């Protein structure tokens, strides 16, 4: 197998005919939708993969309530065998990102098993990143489903009325980039004391007389406007800058 290009990641999700995965292999349940989005160098591209599939079996009522995909809608859709090579071409040399990866991998592997394909397990051919495992380490003891993570990372999921593989893959891609990208918000903390005088006292200002930085001082008119603005602040409450100037 060729070396995986770790700068290319494919975030994917599936919808299925049923949710019961107790029986082997998953009680014969099949994939009805695959959605995948591409990330290159931590940037989403418009190169998506999306198909609905005819599963050749009925969809469980419980699954229909989740994704809203009906048997009638899938009647004229291709089977997995008809799109399998296109799917493999799309994910070639990519790191695969999934939420609760074992679930999706189980269904994908079963589809290839049904075809007697040379690929028996996707995870043996591709590097897999499970965002659920990452989330459980970052937020132990908390709910870590897609909706909970969207709320935690301030990602808009208001249009997620029902589950959809492509839509959920796009959400997951945003979550993945946030959870693996370090700082996710520029907001100041809303709790805790801001009066950290100990750190302020330890600050040292280093003068650099030889610095070539250009110093632009405020003009007289700018100083007058600044003073007016401080007076406006003073009327609304205590103005620290005015207080400092008064002490002088």
C-alpha positions as a LaTeX table, in Angstrom:
\begin{tabular}{lrrr}
\hline
Residue & $x$ (\AA) & $y$ (\AA) & $z$ (\AA) \\
\hline
Unk1 & 0.00 & 0.00 & 0.00 \\
Unk2 & 1.22 & 3.52 & $-0.73$ \\
Unk3 & 2.29 & 5.75 & 2.13 \\
Unk4 & $-0.63$ & 7.67 & 3.60 \\
Unk5 & $-0.60$ & 11.40 & 3.01 \\
Unk6 & $-1.31$ & 12.62 & 6.56 \\
Unk7 & $-2.09$ & 16.10 & 5.25 \\
Unk8 & $-5.21$ & 14.75 & 3.51 \\
Unk9 & $-8.05$ & 13.62 & 5.72 \\
Unk10 & $-11.50$ & 12.38 & 4.78 \\
Unk11 & $-14.27$ & 12.83 & 7.34 \\
Unk12 & $-17.08$ & 10.39 & 6.69 \\
Unk13 & $-20.40$ & 9.25 & 8.06 \\
Unk14 & $-22.99$ & 6.62 & 7.14 \\
Unk15 & $-26.72$ & 6.07 & 7.57 \\
Unk16 & $-28.04$ & 2.52 & 7.72 \\
Unk17 & $-31.18$ & 0.39 & 7.55 \\
Unk18 & $-31.02$ & $-0.35$ & 11.26 \\
Unk19 & $-29.22$ & 0.56 & 14.44 \\
Unk20 & $-29.00$ & $-2.87$ & 16.06 \\
Unk21 & $-25.41$ & $-4.08$ & 15.73 \\
Unk22 & $-25.60$ & $-6.97$ & 18.20 \\
Unk23 & $-26.03$ & $-9.78$ & 15.69 \\
Unk24 & $-23.14$ & $-10.76$ & 13.42 \\
Unk25 & $-22.80$ & $-9.33$ & 10.90 \\
Unk26 & $-25.04$ & $-6.57$ & 12.28 \\
Unk27 & $-28.15$ & $-8.68$ & 11.66 \\
Unk28 & $-27.82$ & $-8.07$ & 7.93 \\
Unk29 & $-28.30$ & $-4.30$ & 8.13 \\
Unk30 & $-26.90$ & $-2.29$ & 5.24 \\
Unk31 & $-25.70$ & 1.20 & 4.40 \\
Unk32 & $-28.23$ & 3.54 & 2.77 \\
Unk33 & $-26.12$ & 6.73 & 2.64 \\
Unk34 & $-22.44$ & 7.66 & 2.66 \\
Unk35 & $-21.28$ & 11.23 & 3.10 \\
Unk36 & $-17.65$ & 12.35 & 3.15 \\
Unk37 & $-15.77$ & 15.65 & 3.05 \\
Unk38 & $-12.13$ & 16.30 & 2.31 \\
Unk39 & $-9.64$ & 18.22 & 4.47 \\
Unk40 & $-6.25$ & 19.16 & 3.02 \\
Unk41 & $-3.71$ & 20.95 & 5.20 \\
Unk42 & $-6.46$ & 21.53 & 7.79 \\
Unk43 & $-8.72$ & 23.29 & 5.29 \\
Unk44 & $-12.06$ & 22.02 & 4.01 \\
Unk45 & $-12.25$ & 21.64 & 0.25 \\
Unk46 & $-15.35$ & 21.35 & $-1.93$ \\
Unk47 & $-14.35$ & 17.83 & $-2.96$ \\
Unk48 & $-17.14$ & 15.86 & $-1.28$ \\
Unk49 & $-18.39$ & 12.31 & $-1.76$ \\
Unk50 & $-22.09$ & 11.62 & $-1.34$ \\
Unk51 & $-24.30$ & 8.71 & $-2.40$ \\
Unk52 & $-27.62$ & 7.13 & $-1.45$ \\
Unk53 & $-27.65$ & 3.36 & $-1.76$ \\
Unk54 & $-30.31$ & 0.74 & $-2.42$ \\
Unk55 & $-29.84$ & $-1.77$ & 0.41 \\
Unk56 & $-32.01$ & $-4.61$ & $-0.95$ \\
Unk57 & $-33.77$ & $-4.88$ & 2.40 \\
Unk58 & $-36.33$ & $-2.85$ & 4.31 \\
Unk59 & $-35.41$ & 0.02 & 6.60 \\
Unk60 & $-36.29$ & $-0.41$ & 10.27 \\
Unk61 & $-38.85$ & 2.10 & 11.59 \\
Unk62 & $-36.39$ & 3.20 & 14.29 \\
Unk63 & $-33.75$ & 4.01 & 11.68 \\
Unk64 & $-36.27$ & 5.87 & 9.51 \\
Unk65 & $-37.13$ & 8.13 & 12.47 \\
Unk66 & $-33.45$ & 9.07 & 12.73 \\
Unk67 & $-32.53$ & 9.74 & 9.10 \\
Unk68 & $-35.88$ & 9.99 & 7.28 \\
Unk69 & $-34.70$ & 7.91 & 4.31 \\
Unk70 & $-37.51$ & 5.70 & 3.00 \\
Unk71 & $-37.54$ & 2.45 & 1.03 \\
Unk72 & $-39.40$ & 4.19 & $-1.80$ \\
Unk73 & $-36.75$ & 6.92 & $-2.05$ \\
Unk74 & $-33.98$ & 4.31 & $-2.44$ \\
Unk75 & $-35.68$ & 2.20 & $-5.14$ \\
Unk76 & $-33.78$ & 3.73 & $-8.05$ \\
Unk77 & $-30.50$ & 4.33 & $-6.21$ \\
Unk78 & $-27.28$ & 2.38 & $-6.97$ \\
Unk79 & $-26.14$ & $-0.54$ & $-4.85$ \\
Unk80 & $-22.89$ & $-0.45$ & $-2.88$ \\
Unk81 & $-21.27$ & $-2.73$ & $-5.45$ \\
Unk82 & $-21.88$ & $-0.09$ & $-8.12$ \\
Unk83 & $-20.13$ & 2.69 & $-6.17$ \\
Unk84 & $-17.53$ & 0.73 & $-4.21$ \\
Unk85 & $-14.62$ & 1.47 & $-6.54$ \\
Unk86 & $-15.51$ & 5.17 & $-6.72$ \\
Unk87 & $-15.59$ & 5.18 & $-2.93$ \\
Unk88 & $-12.16$ & 3.55 & $-2.68$ \\
Unk89 & $-10.76$ & 5.99 & $-5.22$ \\
Unk90 & $-12.07$ & 8.91 & $-3.18$ \\
Unk91 & $-10.58$ & 7.75 & 0.14 \\
Unk92 & $-7.30$ & 6.59 & $-1.40$ \\
Unk93 & $-4.23$ & 7.72 & 0.57 \\
Unk94 & $-6.31$ & 9.58 & 3.14 \\
Unk95 & $-6.58$ & 9.41 & 6.91 \\
Unk96 & $-10.21$ & 8.54 & 7.71 \\
Unk97 & $-12.00$ & 10.49 & 10.45 \\
Unk98 & $-15.21$ & 9.12 & 11.96 \\
Unk99 & $-17.29$ & 9.60 & 15.09 \\
Unk100 & $-17.71$ & 6.26 & 16.85 \\
Unk101 & $-15.57$ & 4.71 & 14.13 \\
Unk102 & $-16.33$ & 1.09 & 15.05 \\
Unk103 & $-19.97$ & 1.58 & 14.07 \\
Unk104 & $-19.26$ & 2.96 & 10.58 \\
Unk105 & $-16.34$ & 0.61 & 9.97 \\
Unk106 & $-18.46$ & $-2.40$ & 10.85 \\
Unk107 & $-21.04$ & $-1.52$ & 8.19 \\
Unk108 & $-18.46$ & $-0.56$ & 5.55 \\
Unk109 & $-16.49$ & $-3.76$ & 6.13 \\
Unk110 & $-19.70$ & $-5.80$ & 5.89 \\
Unk111 & $-20.48$ & $-4.23$ & 2.50 \\
Unk112 & $-17.04$ & $-5.23$ & 1.18 \\
Unk113 & $-17.49$ & $-8.69$ & 2.74 \\
Unk114 & $-20.72$ & $-9.09$ & 0.78 \\
Unk115 & $-18.76$ & $-8.39$ & $-2.43$ \\
Unk116 & $-15.98$ & $-10.84$ & $-1.56$ \\
Unk117 & $-13.68$ & $-7.87$ & $-2.02$ \\
Unk118 & $-9.93$ & $-8.14$ & $-1.39$ \\
Unk119 & $-10.34$ & $-5.48$ & 1.29 \\
Unk120 & $-11.69$ & $-7.26$ & 4.33 \\
Unk121 & $-11.14$ & $-4.51$ & 6.89 \\
Unk122 & $-10.76$ & $-0.83$ & 6.03 \\
Unk123 & $-8.85$ & $-0.19$ & 9.26 \\
Unk124 & $-6.08$ & $-2.53$ & 8.08 \\
Unk125 & $-5.52$ & $-0.39$ & 4.99 \\
Unk126 & $-6.13$ & 3.13 & 6.30 \\
Unk127 & $-5.25$ & 5.11 & 9.38 \\
Unk128 & $-8.43$ & 5.78 & 11.38 \\
Unk129 & $-9.10$ & 8.69 & 13.72 \\
Unk130 & $-12.09$ & 8.27 & 16.02 \\
Unk131 & $-13.33$ & 11.66 & 17.20 \\
Unk132 & $-15.49$ & 10.02 & 19.87 \\
Unk133 & $-12.36$ & 8.58 & 21.50 \\
Unk134 & $-10.71$ & 12.01 & 21.36 \\
Unk135 & $-13.81$ & 13.69 & 22.82 \\
Unk136 & $-13.99$ & 11.21 & 25.71 \\
Unk137 & $-10.40$ & 12.05 & 26.65 \\
Unk138 & $-11.00$ & 15.79 & 26.36 \\
Unk139 & $-14.38$ & 15.76 & 28.14 \\
Unk140 & $-14.54$ & 12.70 & 30.41 \\
Unk141 & $-17.94$ & 11.96 & 31.90 \\
Unk142 & $-19.77$ & 14.34 & 29.56 \\
Unk143 & $-22.09$ & 13.72 & 26.62 \\
Unk144 & $-19.98$ & 13.57 & 23.49 \\
Unk145 & $-22.44$ & 12.99 & 20.67 \\
Unk146 & $-22.43$ & 15.28 & 17.63 \\
Unk147 & $-25.01$ & 17.71 & 19.01 \\
Unk148 & $-23.23$ & 18.04 & 22.36 \\
Unk149 & $-19.90$ & 18.72 & 20.65 \\
Unk150 & $-21.47$ & 21.30 & 18.34 \\
Unk151 & $-22.77$ & 23.14 & 21.39 \\
Unk152 & $-19.40$ & 22.85 & 23.13 \\
Unk153 & $-17.49$ & 24.25 & 20.15 \\
Unk154 & $-20.10$ & 26.87 & 19.17 \\
Unk155 & $-20.86$ & 25.20 & 15.83 \\
Unk156 & $-24.28$ & 25.91 & 14.33 \\
Unk157 & $-26.25$ & 22.68 & 13.97 \\
Unk158 & $-29.70$ & 24.27 & 13.92 \\
Unk159 & $-30.48$ & 22.69 & 10.54 \\
Unk160 & $-29.82$ & 19.19 & 11.84 \\
Unk161 & $-33.47$ & 18.20 & 12.21 \\
Unk162 & $-32.72$ & 14.63 & 11.13 \\
Unk163 & $-29.44$ & 12.82 & 10.60 \\
Unk164 & $-27.85$ & 13.01 & 7.16 \\
Unk165 & $-24.49$ & 11.47 & 6.28 \\
Unk166 & $-23.10$ & 14.40 & 4.27 \\
Unk167 & $-24.45$ & 17.09 & 6.60 \\
Unk168 & $-23.16$ & 15.23 & 9.65 \\
Unk169 & $-19.76$ & 14.71 & 8.00 \\
Unk170 & $-19.51$ & 18.48 & 7.45 \\
Unk171 & $-20.36$ & 19.12 & 11.10 \\
Unk172 & $-17.88$ & 16.50 & 12.24 \\
Unk173 & $-15.15$ & 18.04 & 10.08 \\
Unk174 & $-15.64$ & 21.38 & 11.84 \\
Unk175 & $-15.63$ & 19.67 & 15.22 \\
Unk176 & $-12.48$ & 17.73 & 14.35 \\
Unk177 & $-10.64$ & 20.89 & 13.28 \\
Unk178 & $-11.68$ & 22.67 & 16.48 \\
Unk179 & $-10.79$ & 19.84 & 18.84 \\
Unk180 & $-7.37$ & 19.28 & 17.24 \\
Unk181 & $-6.48$ & 22.90 & 16.55 \\
Unk182 & $-5.55$ & 24.26 & 19.99 \\
Unk183 & $-7.34$ & 27.52 & 20.84 \\
Unk184 & $-10.95$ & 27.41 & 19.69 \\
Unk185 & $-12.25$ & 30.72 & 21.04 \\
Unk186 & $-11.02$ & 34.25 & 21.50 \\
Unk187 & $-13.59$ & 34.93 & 24.22 \\
Unk188 & $-12.41$ & 36.12 & 27.63 \\
Unk189 & $-13.28$ & 33.88 & 30.58 \\
Unk190 & $-16.63$ & 34.72 & 32.17 \\
Unk191 & $-15.77$ & 33.30 & 35.58 \\
Unk192 & $-12.93$ & 33.77 & 37.99 \\
Unk193 & $-11.08$ & 36.87 & 39.13 \\
Unk194 & $-9.47$ & 39.19 & 36.64 \\
Unk195 & $-7.47$ & 40.90 & 39.40 \\
Unk196 & $-4.26$ & 38.94 & 39.03 \\
Unk197 & $-1.94$ & 41.53 & 40.54 \\
Unk198 & 0.77 & 39.01 & 41.31 \\
Unk199 & 1.47 & 38.47 & 37.63 \\
Unk200 & 1.36 & 42.20 & 36.95 \\
Unk201 & 3.96 & 42.87 & 39.65 \\
Unk202 & 6.28 & 40.31 & 38.10 \\
Unk203 & 6.15 & 41.95 & 34.67 \\
Unk204 & 9.31 & 43.66 & 33.50 \\
Unk205 & 9.54 & 46.17 & 30.72 \\
Unk206 & 12.76 & 46.00 & 28.75 \\
Unk207 & 13.94 & 49.20 & 27.15 \\
Unk208 & 15.71 & 48.93 & 23.86 \\
Unk209 & 17.44 & 52.26 & 23.15 \\
Unk210 & 18.86 & 50.94 & 19.92 \\
Unk211 & 15.47 & 49.84 & 18.61 \\
Unk212 & 14.64 & 50.99 & 15.09 \\
Unk213 & 10.91 & 50.95 & 15.79 \\
Unk214 & 9.28 & 54.21 & 14.82 \\
Unk215 & 7.40 & 56.00 & 17.63 \\
Unk216 & 4.34 & 57.97 & 16.53 \\
Unk217 & 3.10 & 60.27 & 19.27 \\
Unk218 & $-0.46$ & 61.55 & 19.51 \\
Unk219 & $-1.10$ & 65.04 & 18.17 \\
Unk220 & $-2.58$ & 67.81 & 20.33 \\
Unk221 & $-6.01$ & 67.40 & 18.68 \\
Unk222 & $-5.92$ & 63.63 & 19.28 \\
Unk223 & $-5.06$ & 64.20 & 22.96 \\
Unk224 & $-8.02$ & 66.56 & 23.32 \\
Unk225 & $-10.39$ & 63.98 & 21.73 \\
Unk226 & $-8.97$ & 61.28 & 23.98 \\
Unk227 & $-9.59$ & 63.42 & 27.08 \\
Unk228 & $-13.20$ & 64.03 & 25.96 \\
Unk229 & $-13.75$ & 60.29 & 25.57 \\
Unk230 & $-12.36$ & 59.62 & 29.07 \\
Unk231 & $-14.80$ & 62.17 & 30.46 \\
Unk232 & $-17.68$ & 60.29 & 28.79 \\
Unk233 & $-16.50$ & 57.06 & 30.43 \\
Unk234 & $-16.19$ & 58.87 & 33.79 \\
Unk235 & $-19.87$ & 59.86 & 33.64 \\
Unk236 & $-20.89$ & 56.21 & 33.25 \\
Unk237 & $-18.66$ & 55.01 & 36.07 \\
Unk238 & $-15.14$ & 55.12 & 37.42 \\
Unk239 & $-12.53$ & 55.66 & 34.71 \\
Unk240 & $-9.22$ & 54.06 & 35.67 \\
Unk241 & $-7.23$ & 56.19 & 33.25 \\
Unk242 & $-8.60$ & 59.43 & 34.73 \\
Unk243 & $-7.98$ & 58.11 & 38.24 \\
Unk244 & $-4.35$ & 57.45 & 37.36 \\
Unk245 & $-3.94$ & 60.93 & 35.89 \\
Unk246 & $-5.53$ & 62.58 & 38.96 \\
Unk247 & $-3.01$ & 60.89 & 41.26 \\
Unk248 & $-0.24$ & 62.47 & 39.25 \\
\hline
\end{tabular}
